[in-house]
Amino acid sequence: MKNSTLNSITLELLWRRLISTVDEAAASLVRTSFSSIVRESNDFACVVTDAKGNSVAQASNGIPSFIGTAPRTIRRFLETFPENRLEDGDIIITNDPWLGTGHLPDITVGKPIFRKGKIVAWAGSVAHAPDIGGRVRSADATSVFEEGLQIPVMKVMRAGKMDPTLEQILRQNVRVPDQVMGDLYAQFTGLALIERNVGELINEYDLGSLDELSGELRGRSEQAMRKAISEVADGTYHAEAVSDGIDKPIRLKMALTVCGDEVTVDYAGSDPQVQKSINVCLAYTTAYTSYGLKAVLCPDVPNNDGTLVPMNVTAPPGSILNSVAPAPGGARALIGHFLPAMVMQALAKVVPEKVIATVGSPLWCVNMAGVRADGRGFANLFFLNGGYGASAHTDGVNVLSWPSNISSTPVEVIEQVSPLKVVRRQYRDYDSVNGMYRGGVGQELVLESLSENPATISFMAERTRPESAAPGMNGGGAGAPGEILIDGLKVDPKAQHIINQGAQVILRTPGGGGYGDPAKRSSELQTQDRTRGYTK
C-alpha cells in the first residue's frame, strides 16, 4: 500500500481492525484485573494513537473522561521522553492530575510501538486503581498531598523489565498492594495485546506507520464534526448549574458560542477553586465538555482526536474548572459530571429534539477502608447510579450511569470483597412522574457493616439538596434529591465517617429530570405508571 491513497473500503476495514484491537485489549484487562473497580464497574479505557499521540481508536466501553485525557497524557509522555530516549519494551506511567485525568487514583500508562527501530504508534491505558494511599477518598481533603502517592512521568518498564524501586514504593504506600499491582500488570497485558495486533496490521498492509491512516480517519471525523456544528444557528447560548458544594453551593456558568463550523465553550464566571477535593483540572473539564458536544451534535461518527479540532474549551486558571496545584481533586467528578448536562441545557434552545433533561448524576460511590480481624487491610470502592433524564420522545431509564458509563457494583461482589452485608437494594419509592416524559428513578441501597474493627467510610455524592436536584426541561420537573443516612441520621456526604460493626448505611441516589408538562402525559403512560408503582 506504499504511495497509495487509502480508499473508503480499506479505511473501514482498518478502522474496524483497530476498534477490535482496543476492544480485545479492554477484554484482556477485565479478565486479568484484580479489583472490582475494573472487573465489575468498567472504570478504565484503552486507546491506540499514532506516533505523535493523536487518538485513532478507543475501546467501545471506555469511559468518556479517560478517552478524552489519555491521548493528551501520551503527548505529555513524548515531551518528557522524545523518541531518542525510548526503546522497545519501555512503558511510561503517571498519575499526575494535571497531566492526566484530574485525580491520583487514575493511573495512565503508555507503550511506544516500534517497527524497524522507529515509533509507529502508541498503546495507551487508564485505569482507576483500587487504592493510591493517602486519606480514604472523600471530598474533604485540603491538598493533593493528602490524597495519595504522586507518580511523576517516568518509565515503569525499561526494555521490558519492571522498575523494582517504583513497585516497592507503590506496595509500601497503598492498603491493598496485591490488587494495585495486579491491576497495573493487567494494564500492561492490554498494552502488549495492542502492540501485537497493531504490529500485525501494519505488516499485513505494509503501512510503515499509522500516520497516513490516522490522518485520513481524523480528517474525516473532523469534517463530519464541522458539518454538524455548522447546522446549529450561530450565536452564544448560556447555561448555569448549581452543585451541593461543601459549606455552600458551587455555581457553574457556561457560554457556548457557535460560529460557522467551530464551537467555543467558556466557563468564565464559575466559582473559584476551593480548598476541598472537588476541583477540576482543565483536561477533565475539556474531556467532559467535548463529550457533551459530541453526544448531542455528532454521536454516530467514529470518535478520535479529529472530532476535537473544531472545539475550544476555556476556563479561568484558578477556577473550580481549571484548578492549579496543589488543589485537591480526588472528588472532581462531583463537579465535572455537571458539564455535559450544561452543554445539553445550552443547546436545548436550538436542538431540543437532540437533548435529554438532566440526569441524577454525578455518579455516586462508597469508599470503605479498615483492618480485618486477622490484621490485613482492606480498601473497597463501590459505584451506584441515579435516574436518567427524560427526552422529548421517551421516559428516562431507571438507575443508569451518565455521563460516565461506570456500572453499579453487583450485590454479590460487594459482599464477597468487603465486610459488608447488603440488606436491601431496590428502586427508590417516591412519586416519580415529573413530566410529559418522566425522569428515571434512582436506587436505594442499604448496607450493614460486618467489620469487627471500626472502619472508615466516605462517599462521592451530589444533588442531595433540593436546589441542586436534577432540573427538568421544557416544563418538566426536577428529579428527587439524594440522601445518605447512617443509623437513621442524615450525614454530610462530603465528610469521612467511622462506622462500627452493625452500623447501617442507607444511600438513596437522585432521580432524573422530567421533560415537558406533566399534565400532558398520555393516559396510556399514566396507566403504566400506576401498574409499575410510580404513582399511587
C-alpha positions in Angstrom: 0.0 0.0 0.0 3.0 2.3 -0.1 2.5 5.6 -2.0 -1.3 4.8 -2.3 -4.3 6.7 -1.1 -6.5 4.8 1.3 -9.9 4.2 -0.2 -13.1 4.2 1.7 -13.4 0.4 1.9 -9.8 -0.1 3.1 -10.3 2.7 5.6 -13.4 1.0 7.0 -11.6 -2.4 7.3 -8.6 -0.8 9.0 -10.8 1.2 11.3 -12.7 -1.9 12.4 -9.5 -3.8 12.9 -8.2 -1.0 15.3 -11.5 -0.9 17.2 -11.4 -4.7 17.5 -7.8 -4.4 18.8 -8.6 -2.0 21.6 -11.8 -3.9 22.5 -9.8 -7.1 22.8 -7.3 -5.2 25.0 -10.1 -4.0 27.2 -11.4 -7.5 27.5 -8.0 -8.8 28.5 -7.7 -6.0 31.1 -11.0 -7.0 32.6 -10.1 -10.7 32.6 -6.7 -10.2 34.3 -7.6 -7.4 36.7 -7.6 -8.0 40.5 -10.1 -5.3 41.6 -13.8 -5.0 41.3 -13.4 -1.4 40.0 -12.0 -2.6 36.7 -13.6 -6.1 36.6 -17.1 -5.2 37.5 -17.5 -1.4 37.1 -15.5 -0.8 33.9 -13.6 2.1 35.3 -10.9 2.1 32.6 -10.1 2.9 29.0 -7.8 1.6 26.2 -6.7 3.6 23.2 -4.3 3.5 20.3 -2.7 6.6 19.0 -0.4 7.5 16.1 3.3 8.2 16.7 2.5 11.8 17.7 -0.1 10.8 20.3 -3.2 11.6 18.3 -6.1 9.3 19.2 -7.0 6.9 16.4 -9.2 4.3 18.1 -10.7 3.8 21.5 -12.3 0.8 23.3 -16.1 0.7 22.9 -16.6 0.6 26.7 -14.0 3.2 27.7 -15.3 6.0 29.9 -15.5 9.4 28.3 -13.1 11.2 30.7 -10.3 8.7 30.2 -10.8 8.6 26.4 -10.6 12.3 26.4 -7.5 12.6 28.5 -5.4 9.6 27.6 -4.1 11.0 24.2 -3.2 14.3 25.9 -1.2 12.3 28.5 0.6 10.4 25.9 1.6 13.6 24.2 3.0 14.8 27.5 4.9 11.5 27.7 6.5 12.4 24.4 7.6 15.8 25.8 9.5 14.1 28.6 10.6 11.1 26.6 11.3 12.0 22.9 11.9 9.1 20.6 15.6 9.1 21.1 15.1 8.4 24.8 12.8 5.4 24.2 13.4 1.8 23.3 11.3 -1.3 22.5 9.7 -2.6 25.7 9.5 0.7 27.5 6.3 1.7 29.3 5.7 5.2 30.6 3.5 5.9 33.6 2.0 8.8 35.6 -1.0 9.7 37.8 -0.2 13.5 37.8 -3.7 15.1 38.0 -2.8 18.0 35.7 -1.2 15.8 33.1 -3.9 13.1 33.3 -7.4 12.6 34.5 -7.6 15.1 37.4 -7.1 12.8 40.4 -4.5 10.4 41.8 -6.3 7.1 41.7 -6.3 7.0 37.9 -3.0 5.6 36.5 -2.2 6.2 32.9 0.3 4.1 31.1 1.6 4.3 27.5 3.8 2.0 25.4 5.5 3.1 22.2 5.1 0.6 19.4 8.3 0.2 17.3 8.8 -1.1 13.8 12.3 -1.2 12.3 13.6 0.9 15.1 11.0 3.7 14.7 7.9 4.5 16.8 4.9 3.9 14.6 2.1 4.2 17.2 1.3 4.2 20.9 -0.8 1.8 23.0 -2.4 3.6 26.0 -4.5 2.6 29.0 -6.0 4.4 32.0 -7.5 2.5 35.0 -8.8 3.6 38.4 -6.6 1.9 41.0 -8.3 0.3 44.0 -6.1 2.4 46.3 -3.4 5.0 45.9 -2.7 5.7 49.6 -3.4 8.9 51.5 -6.8 9.5 53.0 -9.7 7.3 52.3 -11.0 9.1 49.3 -13.6 11.7 50.1 -14.3 15.3 49.2 -12.8 16.9 52.4 -9.1 16.7 51.6 -7.5 20.1 51.6 -4.5 19.4 49.4 -3.3 17.0 46.7 -0.6 15.9 49.1 -3.3 14.3 51.4 -4.8 12.3 48.5 -2.2 9.7 48.0 1.0 8.8 46.2 2.0 11.0 43.2 3.8 9.3 40.3 5.7 11.7 38.0 6.1 10.9 34.3 8.7 8.1 34.3 9.5 4.7 32.9 7.7 2.0 34.8 9.2 -0.6 32.5 12.6 -0.3 30.8 13.1 -2.6 27.8 10.5 -5.0 29.2 11.7 -5.0 32.8 9.7 -3.6 35.7 11.3 -0.8 37.8 11.7 -2.6 41.1 12.0 0.7 43.1 8.7 2.0 41.9 7.0 -1.3 42.6 8.4 -1.3 46.1 7.2 2.3 46.7 3.7 1.5 45.4 3.4 -1.5 47.6 4.6 0.4 50.6 2.1 3.2 50.2 -1.2 1.5 49.4 -3.6 -0.5 51.5 -4.1 -3.4 49.1 -0.8 -3.8 47.3 -1.6 -7.0 45.5 -4.7 -5.5 44.0 -2.9 -2.3 42.9 0.0 -4.2 41.3 -2.4 -6.8 39.8 -4.4 -4.1 38.1 -1.3 -2.4 36.9 0.1 -5.6 35.3 -3.4 -6.1 33.8 -2.9 -2.8 32.1 0.5 -3.9 30.8 -1.2 -7.0 29.4 -3.7 -4.8 27.4 -0.8 -2.7 26.1 1.1 -5.8 24.9 -2.0 -7.0 23.1 -2.5 -3.7 21.3 1.2 -3.7 20.4 1.0 -7.2 18.8 -2.2 -6.5 16.9 -1.1 -3.1 15.6 2.2 -4.6 14.5 0.4 -7.3 12.6 -1.9 -4.8 10.9 1.0 -2.6 9.9 2.9 -5.5 8.5 -0.1 -7.0 6.7 -0.9 -3.8 4.9 2.7 -2.6 4.6 1.7 0.7 6.2 5.1 1.8 7.5 3.3 3.6 10.4 -0.2 4.7 11.4 0.4 8.2 10.2 -1.5 8.1 6.9 -4.4 6.1 8.4 -4.5 8.4 11.4 -4.6 11.5 9.1 -7.4 10.1 7.0 -9.6 9.0 9.9 -9.1 12.1 11.9 -9.6 14.3 8.9 -12.9 12.7 8.0 -14.1 12.8 11.6 -13.2 16.5 11.8 -15.2 17.2 8.6 -18.2 15.4 10.0 -18.0 17.3 13.3 -17.7 20.6 11.5 -20.7 19.8 9.3 -22.7 19.0 12.4 -21.7 22.3 14.1 -22.5 24.3 11.1 -26.1 23.1 11.1 -26.6 24.9 14.5 -27.5 28.5 14.3 -24.7 30.9 15.1 -24.9 32.5 18.5 -24.0 32.3 22.1 -26.0 30.0 24.3 -25.8 30.1 28.1 -26.3 27.5 30.8 -25.9 27.5 34.6 -25.7 24.8 37.2 -25.5 24.6 41.0 -24.0 21.8 43.0 -24.2 21.0 46.7 -20.7 22.3 47.1 -19.1 21.9 50.6 -20.1 24.7 53.0 -22.1 26.4 50.4 -23.2 25.6 46.8 -20.8 25.8 43.9 -22.1 27.7 40.9 -21.0 27.0 37.3 -21.6 29.2 34.3 -21.2 28.3 30.6 -21.2 30.4 27.5 -21.4 28.2 24.4 -20.6 30.1 21.2 -21.3 28.6 17.7 -19.6 30.4 14.9 -19.7 28.7 11.5 -18.2 25.3 11.8 -16.5 25.9 15.2 -17.7 26.0 18.8 -16.1 27.6 21.8 -17.2 26.8 25.4 -16.1 29.3 28.1 -16.7 28.8 31.8 -15.8 32.4 32.9 -17.9 33.4 35.9 -17.8 29.9 37.5 -16.8 29.9 41.2 -13.1 29.8 42.1 -11.3 26.7 43.2 -11.8 25.6 46.8 -9.7 24.0 49.5 -11.6 20.8 49.2 -11.2 18.0 46.7 -14.0 18.8 44.3 -11.7 20.9 42.0 -11.5 20.0 38.3 -8.3 20.3 36.2 -8.7 21.7 32.7 -8.0 18.4 30.9 -11.0 16.8 32.7 -13.2 19.9 32.0 -12.2 19.7 28.3 -12.9 15.9 28.1 -16.4 16.1 29.5 -17.4 19.3 27.7 -16.2 17.7 24.4 -18.1 14.6 25.2 -21.3 16.6 25.7 -20.8 18.3 22.3 -20.1 15.1 20.5 -23.0 13.3 22.1 -25.5 16.0 21.0 -24.2 17.0 17.6 -22.4 14.1 16.1 -22.9 10.9 18.1 -22.5 8.4 15.2 -19.2 9.4 13.8 -16.1 7.5 14.9 -14.5 9.1 17.9 -10.9 10.3 17.6 -8.9 13.5 18.0 -10.3 14.8 14.7 -13.7 15.4 16.3 -12.0 17.7 18.9 -10.3 20.1 16.4 -13.4 22.4 15.9 -13.9 22.7 19.7 -12.2 25.1 22.1 -12.8 24.9 25.8 -11.6 27.6 28.2 -11.9 28.3 32.0 -10.1 30.9 34.1 -6.9 29.5 35.8 -7.6 29.0 39.5 -11.3 28.5 38.9 -13.2 25.4 40.0 -13.0 24.1 36.4 -9.3 24.9 35.8 -7.6 24.2 39.1 -3.9 24.8 39.8 -1.6 22.9 42.0 -1.7 21.9 44.8 -5.5 22.0 44.7 -7.1 18.6 45.7 -9.2 16.9 43.1 -10.0 13.4 44.3 -13.7 14.0 44.0 -13.5 16.1 40.8 -16.4 14.1 39.2 -18.8 15.7 41.6 -18.3 18.9 39.6 -17.0 17.6 36.3 -20.1 15.4 35.7 -22.3 18.5 35.5 -20.6 19.7 32.3 -22.2 17.5 29.7 -25.6 18.3 31.1 -24.8 22.0 30.9 -24.0 21.5 27.2 -27.4 20.0 26.7 -29.1 22.8 28.7 -27.4 25.3 26.4 -28.1 23.5 23.2 -31.7 22.7 24.2 -32.6 26.2 22.9 -31.7 25.3 19.3 -31.8 21.5 19.1 -34.4 20.4 21.7 -35.0 17.1 20.0 -31.4 16.0 20.5 -31.0 16.5 24.2 -32.3 15.0 27.4 -33.2 16.5 30.8 -30.6 16.4 33.5 -29.5 13.0 34.8 -29.4 12.1 38.5 -25.7 12.2 38.4 -22.8 12.8 39.3 -22.0 9.2 39.7 -22.2 8.1 43.4 -19.8 5.8 45.1 -18.9 4.4 48.5 -15.4 4.2 49.8 -14.7 1.9 52.8 -11.3 1.0 54.3 -10.1 -0.6 57.5 -8.3 -3.6 59.1 -9.7 -7.1 59.2 -9.7 -9.2 62.3 -6.6 -11.0 61.1 -4.7 -7.7 60.6 -5.0 -7.5 56.9 -6.0 -4.1 55.5 -8.9 -3.7 53.0 -10.0 -0.8 50.8 -13.1 -1.1 48.6 -14.9 1.3 46.3 -18.5 0.6 45.0 -20.5 2.6 42.5 -24.2 3.5 42.4 -26.2 5.2 39.6 -29.1 7.6 39.7 -32.0 8.0 37.3 -31.6 9.0 33.6 -33.1 12.2 32.3 -36.3 12.1 30.1 -36.2 13.3 26.5 -38.7 14.8 24.1 -39.5 11.2 23.0 -39.3 8.9 26.0 -39.1 8.4 29.7 -35.7 8.3 31.4 -34.2 5.0 32.3 -34.1 3.9 35.9 -30.7 3.7 37.6 -28.4 4.3 34.6 -25.0 5.9 34.6 -24.3 9.1 32.7 -22.1 10.9 31.7 -19.7 8.2 32.8 -20.6 4.7 31.8 -19.5 3.0 35.0 -21.6 0.1 36.2 -23.3 -0.3 39.6 -21.3 -2.8 41.6 -23.3 -6.1 41.9 -24.5 -7.2 45.3 -22.6 -10.4 45.2 -19.3 -8.6 44.6 -19.9 -6.1 47.4 -20.4 -9.0 49.9 -17.6 -11.0 48.5 -14.8 -8.5 48.7 -15.8 -6.4 51.7 -17.0 -6.8 55.3 -20.5 -5.6 54.3 -23.9 -7.1 54.1 -26.4 -5.8 51.5 -29.6 -5.6 53.4 -31.7 -4.2 50.5 -31.3 -2.9 47.0 -34.3 -1.6 45.2 -35.7 1.3 43.1 -36.5 4.4 45.2 -40.0 4.6 46.4 -41.5 8.0 45.5 -43.9 9.6 43.1 -41.5 10.0 40.1 -43.8 11.3 37.4 -42.3 14.7 36.8 -43.0 15.4 33.1 -44.9 14.5 30.0 -42.0 12.0 30.0 -40.8 11.2 33.4 -37.2 11.1 34.6 -35.7 7.8 35.7 -35.8 6.8 39.4 -32.7 6.3 41.5 -32.0 3.4 43.8 -31.9 2.7 47.5 -29.0 0.6 48.8 -28.9 -0.4 52.5 -25.5 -1.7 53.8 -24.6 -3.2 57.2 -21.0 -3.2 58.4 -19.7 -6.7 59.4 -16.2 -5.4 60.2 -15.1 -6.4 63.7 -12.9 -3.3 63.8 -14.1 0.3 63.3 -14.0 1.2 59.6 -13.7 4.5 57.7 -16.4 5.2 55.2 -16.8 8.1 52.8 -19.0 8.9 49.8 -18.9 10.6 46.4 -22.5 12.0 46.4 -24.1 15.0 44.9 -27.6 16.5 44.3 -28.5 16.0 47.9 -30.2 19.4 48.3 -33.5 20.5 46.7 -31.8 23.4 45.0 -29.3 21.1 43.3 -31.7 18.4 42.2 -31.5 17.4 38.6 -33.6 20.0 36.7 -36.2 19.1 34.2 -36.5 20.5 30.7 -39.2 22.3 28.7 -41.6 22.4 31.7 -40.6 19.1 33.3 -40.0 18.9 37.0 -36.8 18.1 38.9 -35.8 14.7 40.0 -35.8 13.7 43.6 -32.6 14.8 45.5 -30.4 12.0 47.0 -29.7 11.4 50.7 -27.4 9.4 52.9 -28.2 8.1 56.4 -26.0 6.3 58.9 -28.0 4.5 61.7 -31.1 6.6 60.7 -29.4 10.0 60.8 -28.7 12.1 57.7 -25.0 12.7 57.4 -22.6 15.0 55.5 -21.9 13.2 52.2 -18.7 15.1 51.7 -17.1 14.0 55.0 -15.4 10.8 56.3 -17.3 8.8 58.9 -16.3 6.0 61.3 -18.7 3.1 61.5 -18.8 0.2 63.9 -19.9 -3.4 63.4 -23.7 -3.5 62.9 -24.0 0.1 61.6 -26.5 0.5 58.8 -25.8 2.9 55.9 -28.7 3.9 53.6 -27.9 5.5 50.2 -30.7 7.0 48.0 -29.4 8.2 44.7 -31.0 11.1 42.8 -33.7 10.8 40.2 -33.6 12.3 36.7 -35.3 15.4 35.5 -38.6 15.2 33.5 -39.3 16.6 30.0 -42.4 18.6 29.2 -45.5 19.5 31.2 -46.6 16.6 33.5 -50.3 17.5 32.7 -49.7 16.4 29.1 -48.6 12.9 30.0 -50.7 10.4 28.0 -53.4 8.3 29.6 -51.5 5.2 28.4 -48.4 6.2 30.2 -50.3 7.2 33.3 -51.8 3.7 33.4 -48.3 2.2 33.0 -47.1 4.4 35.9 -49.8 3.0 38.2 -49.1 -0.5 37.1 -45.4 -0.1 37.8 -45.9 1.7 41.1 -44.5 5.1 40.0 -47.8 6.7 41.2 -50.3 5.7 43.9 
